[in-house]
Amino acid sequence: MNATIKQLRAFVTVAKTRSLARASAQLHVSQPALSISIRNLETSVGGPLFSRDSRQLALTPEGTEFLERAEQLLRSWDQSLDALQQRFRLQRGQLALAVIPAFALNRLPALLAAFHREHPQINLVLEDVVMERVQQSLLEGRAEVGISFRPDELSGLEFIPFAQDRFVAVVPASHSLAGRDTLCWSDLAASPFIAMNRGSAVRRWTDQAFAKAGRDMQLFCEASQLSTIGQMVREGLGVSVVPSLCESQMLEYGLTVRALTAPVVSQEVGALIRNRGGLSAPARTFLGLLQPDLRL
């Protein structure tokens, strides 16, 4: 028979009060039930914890030694239980996110602000990394929730879409293309082009779109951050294409943003989670903020 928390609490209370009557009153149990708990505990440990040859309850030497350990166990149990309850009540814990920069810079701050207002005791850890590293962070356990475009491969992961993104052209306000309402990919082929680095999903989709349009880009420069691309376009160094997630950012730079057709490049945006193991309470709550009707 294994000792229980209930039995340990009964033992400590009786040891402190030296009275079954007072202990039973504190624990809100009957004296016979309390006596049974003590005897069951003594059976579990293999010997008597109280001396029963006197009118007053007294600890045996083994009981005296065990009392300190029992108190430590109860403190540890109570602290662990309280910490766990606080996590479920979102009064303690951590939320680790891995998010593509386009979303991290333009959409995530408002979501995190809303989350923090409701749950200020939750620590936030953020990696703003390219799509491929979002997946890596999840699979290696550094992040619990990712936000990304839909990956080509979902090995070990689940994708929960919540929005649709469409690539848009960004050109300097003084550029000849800025006067048009919409642009085709072939329209961009005549100007120096500032592209994402090779190996990124955005660059792959850009190359595929130019190929479908039957044109080659005039590659002027490659960059690893969409914000860098926007700054270079603002300086008149060329034109580019970015996810519509970045539209407000590009407008803040003073750039002209236009819809792109022939072809239309559209990608799902969603949350990534590991497909094995449950989510923490903070992660479940954060996912609830990513409403399916969110539109970019």
C-alpha positions as CSV (number, residue, x, y, z in Angstrom):
1,M,0.0,0.0,0.0
2,N,1.4,3.4,-1.0
3,A,1.1,6.5,1.3
4,T,-1.2,9.2,0.0
5,I,-1.1,13.0,0.3
6,K,-4.3,12.8,2.4
7,Q,-2.5,10.4,4.9
8,L,0.6,12.7,5.1
9,R,-1.6,15.7,5.8
10,A,-3.4,13.7,8.5
11,F,-0.1,12.6,10.1
12,V,1.3,16.2,10.1
13,T,-1.8,17.7,11.6
14,V,-2.1,15.0,14.4
15,A,1.6,15.4,15.1
16,K,1.3,19.2,15.4
17,T,-1.9,19.2,17.5
18,R,-1.0,16.1,19.6
19,S,-4.8,15.4,19.6
20,L,-7.1,13.4,17.3
21,A,-10.0,15.6,18.3
22,R,-8.3,18.9,17.4
23,A,-6.8,17.3,14.2
24,S,-10.1,15.9,13.0
25,A,-11.8,19.3,13.5
26,Q,-9.1,21.1,11.5
27,L,-9.3,18.5,8.7
28,H,-13.1,18.3,8.8
29,V,-13.1,14.5,9.1
30,S,-14.4,12.2,11.9
31,Q,-12.0,10.8,14.5
32,P,-12.5,7.2,13.4
33,A,-11.7,8.1,9.8
34,L,-8.6,10.0,10.9
35,S,-7.4,7.1,13.0
36,I,-7.8,4.8,10.0
37,S,-5.7,7.2,7.8
38,I,-2.9,7.2,10.4
39,R,-2.9,3.4,10.7
40,N,-2.9,2.9,7.0
41,L,0.1,5.3,6.8
42,E,1.9,3.3,9.5
43,T,1.2,0.1,7.5
44,S,2.7,1.8,4.4
45,V,5.9,2.9,6.2
46,G,6.3,-0.4,8.1
47,G,5.9,0.7,11.7
48,P,4.3,3.0,14.3
49,L,4.7,6.7,14.1
50,F,2.8,7.5,17.3
51,S,3.3,6.0,20.8
52,R,0.0,4.7,22.1
53,D,1.0,3.7,25.6
54,S,0.3,7.2,27.1
55,R,-2.7,9.3,27.4
56,Q,-1.3,12.0,25.1
57,L,-0.3,11.2,21.6
58,A,3.5,11.3,21.2
59,L,5.7,10.7,18.2
60,T,8.0,7.7,18.1
61,P,11.6,8.4,17.2
62,E,10.8,7.3,13.7
63,G,7.7,9.5,13.7
64,T,9.8,12.5,14.8
65,E,12.3,12.0,11.9
66,F,9.5,11.4,9.4
67,L,7.6,14.6,10.5
68,E,10.2,16.9,8.9
69,R,10.2,14.9,5.7
70,A,6.4,14.8,5.6
71,E,6.2,18.6,6.0
72,Q,8.7,19.1,3.2
73,L,6.7,16.7,0.9
74,L,3.5,18.6,1.6
75,R,5.1,22.0,1.0
76,S,6.5,20.7,-2.3
77,W,3.1,19.2,-3.3
78,D,1.2,22.4,-2.4
79,Q,3.6,24.6,-4.3
80,S,3.6,22.3,-7.3
81,L,-0.2,22.2,-7.3
82,D,-0.5,25.9,-6.9
83,A,2.0,26.5,-9.8
84,L,0.0,24.2,-12.0
85,Q,-3.3,25.8,-11.1
86,Q,-1.8,29.2,-11.9
87,R,-0.7,27.9,-15.3
88,F,-4.2,26.7,-16.1
89,R,-5.6,30.0,-14.9
90,L,-3.0,31.7,-17.1
91,Q,-1.5,33.5,-14.1
92,R,1.9,31.9,-14.8
93,G,3.7,30.3,-17.7
94,Q,5.4,31.0,-21.0
95,L,4.3,31.2,-24.6
96,A,7.0,30.6,-27.1
97,L,6.3,31.6,-30.7
98,A,8.1,31.3,-34.0
99,V,6.7,33.7,-36.6
100,I,7.7,34.7,-40.1
101,P,8.9,38.4,-40.2
102,A,6.1,39.6,-42.5
103,F,3.5,38.6,-39.8
104,A,5.7,39.4,-36.8
105,L,6.3,43.0,-37.9
106,N,2.8,43.9,-39.2
107,R,0.2,41.7,-37.5
108,L,1.6,40.1,-34.4
109,P,2.1,43.2,-32.2
110,A,-1.6,43.8,-32.0
111,L,-2.3,40.1,-31.2
112,L,0.4,40.1,-28.5
113,A,-0.9,43.3,-27.0
114,A,-4.4,41.8,-26.7
115,F,-3.0,38.6,-25.2
116,H,-0.9,40.5,-22.7
117,R,-3.8,42.7,-21.5
118,E,-5.7,39.6,-20.5
119,H,-2.8,37.5,-19.3
120,P,0.0,39.8,-18.1
121,Q,1.7,37.1,-16.0
122,I,2.6,35.0,-19.1
123,N,6.1,35.5,-20.4
124,L,6.4,35.8,-24.2
125,V,9.3,34.4,-26.2
126,L,9.4,35.3,-29.9
127,E,11.6,34.1,-32.8
128,D,10.9,36.1,-35.9
129,V,12.5,33.9,-38.6
130,V,12.0,32.7,-42.1
131,M,9.4,30.1,-42.9
132,E,11.8,27.2,-42.9
133,R,13.2,28.1,-39.5
134,V,9.7,28.4,-38.1
135,Q,9.3,24.7,-38.8
136,Q,12.7,23.9,-37.4
137,S,12.0,25.8,-34.2
138,L,8.8,23.8,-33.6
139,L,10.3,20.4,-34.4
140,E,13.2,21.1,-32.0
141,G,10.9,22.2,-29.2
142,R,12.0,25.9,-29.0
143,A,8.6,27.1,-30.0
144,E,5.1,25.8,-29.2
145,V,3.2,27.8,-31.9
146,G,4.4,29.0,-35.3
147,I,2.8,31.4,-37.7
148,S,3.8,30.9,-41.3
149,F,2.7,30.4,-44.9
150,R,1.6,26.8,-45.6
151,P,4.7,24.7,-45.9
152,D,5.2,22.2,-48.7
153,E,5.9,19.5,-46.2
154,L,4.2,19.0,-42.9
155,S,6.3,16.2,-41.4
156,G,5.5,16.1,-37.7
157,L,3.4,19.3,-37.9
158,E,-0.2,20.4,-38.3
159,F,-1.2,23.6,-40.2
160,I,-4.3,25.6,-39.1
161,P,-5.1,28.2,-41.8
162,F,-6.7,31.5,-40.7
163,A,-6.0,33.9,-43.6
164,Q,-5.1,34.3,-47.2
165,D,-2.2,36.4,-48.5
166,R,-1.7,37.7,-52.0
167,F,1.6,39.0,-53.3
168,V,1.7,42.6,-54.3
169,A,4.1,44.8,-56.2
170,V,5.9,47.7,-54.5
171,V,7.4,50.5,-56.5
172,P,8.7,54.0,-55.7
173,A,5.9,56.6,-55.7
174,S,7.8,58.4,-58.6
175,H,8.1,55.2,-60.7
176,S,6.2,55.1,-64.0
177,L,4.3,52.0,-62.9
178,A,2.9,53.8,-59.8
179,G,0.1,55.4,-61.9
180,R,-1.5,52.0,-62.8
181,D,-4.2,50.5,-60.7
182,T,-3.0,46.9,-61.2
183,L,0.2,45.4,-62.5
184,C,1.3,42.2,-64.2
185,W,4.5,40.3,-63.3
186,S,5.7,41.1,-66.8
187,D,5.4,44.8,-66.1
188,L,8.1,44.4,-63.4
189,A,10.6,42.7,-65.7
190,A,11.7,46.0,-67.3
191,S,13.0,47.4,-64.0
192,P,15.8,46.5,-61.6
193,F,14.4,43.9,-59.2
194,I,15.2,43.6,-55.5
195,A,14.4,40.0,-54.4
196,M,14.5,37.9,-51.3
197,N,17.5,35.6,-50.9
198,R,17.6,32.3,-52.8
199,G,16.4,29.5,-50.6
200,S,13.5,31.3,-49.1
201,A,9.9,30.4,-49.9
202,V,9.1,34.0,-51.0
203,R,12.0,33.9,-53.5
204,R,10.9,30.5,-54.8
205,W,7.3,31.7,-55.4
206,T,8.7,34.9,-57.0
207,D,10.9,32.9,-59.4
208,Q,7.9,30.6,-60.3
209,A,5.7,33.6,-61.0
210,F,8.2,35.2,-63.4
211,A,8.6,31.9,-65.1
212,K,4.8,31.6,-65.6
213,A,4.7,35.1,-67.0
214,G,7.4,34.1,-69.5
215,R,9.8,36.8,-68.3
216,D,13.1,37.0,-66.5
217,M,13.6,39.4,-63.6
218,Q,16.4,42.0,-63.8
219,L,18.0,41.0,-60.5
220,F,19.7,44.0,-58.9
221,C,20.0,42.8,-55.3
222,E,19.0,40.1,-52.9
223,A,18.1,40.7,-49.2
224,S,17.1,38.5,-46.3
225,Q,14.5,40.8,-44.8
226,L,11.4,42.3,-46.4
227,S,11.9,45.5,-44.4
228,T,15.3,45.9,-46.1
229,I,13.7,45.4,-49.5
230,G,11.2,48.1,-48.7
231,Q,13.9,50.6,-47.7
232,M,15.9,49.9,-50.9
233,V,12.8,50.4,-53.1
234,R,12.1,53.7,-51.2
235,E,15.6,54.8,-52.3
236,G,14.7,54.2,-55.9
237,L,17.1,51.2,-56.4
238,G,14.4,49.1,-58.0
239,V,11.0,47.4,-57.7
240,S,9.9,44.3,-55.8
241,V,7.2,42.0,-54.8
242,V,6.2,41.3,-51.2
243,P,3.3,39.4,-49.3
244,S,0.3,41.6,-48.7
245,L,1.0,41.1,-45.0
246,C,3.6,43.8,-45.5
247,E,1.3,46.3,-47.3
248,S,0.9,48.7,-44.4
249,Q,4.6,48.7,-43.7
250,M,5.4,49.5,-47.3
251,L,2.8,52.3,-47.4
252,E,4.5,53.7,-44.3
253,Y,7.8,53.8,-46.3
254,G,5.9,56.0,-48.8
255,L,5.9,53.3,-51.5
256,T,3.1,52.5,-54.0
257,V,1.5,49.1,-53.5
258,R,-0.4,47.5,-56.4
259,A,-2.2,44.2,-56.9
260,L,-0.4,41.7,-59.1
261,T,-2.0,39.5,-61.8
262,A,-0.8,37.2,-64.5
263,P,-0.3,35.2,-62.4
264,V,-2.0,35.9,-59.1
265,V,0.2,34.4,-56.3
266,S,-1.8,33.6,-53.3
267,Q,-0.7,31.7,-50.2
268,E,-2.5,30.5,-47.0
269,V,-1.3,31.9,-43.7
270,G,-1.8,29.9,-40.6
271,A,-0.6,28.5,-37.3
272,L,1.8,25.6,-37.1
273,I,1.8,23.2,-34.1
274,R,3.3,19.8,-33.5
275,N,0.9,17.0,-34.3
276,R,1.9,15.0,-31.2
277,G,1.4,16.1,-27.6
278,G,-1.0,18.6,-26.2
279,L,-0.8,22.4,-26.1
280,S,-0.3,24.4,-23.0
281,A,-3.1,26.7,-21.7
282,P,-1.3,29.9,-23.0
283,A,-0.9,28.3,-26.5
284,R,-4.5,27.3,-26.7
285,T,-5.6,30.7,-25.6
286,F,-3.3,32.4,-28.2
287,L,-4.6,30.2,-31.0
288,G,-8.1,31.4,-30.1
289,L,-7.1,34.9,-31.0
290,L,-6.3,33.8,-34.6
291,Q,-9.9,34.0,-35.7
292,P,-10.8,32.1,-39.0
293,D,-12.5,35.3,-40.4
294,L,-9.3,37.4,-40.1
295,R,-8.6,39.0,-43.4
296,L,-5.3,40.5,-44.4
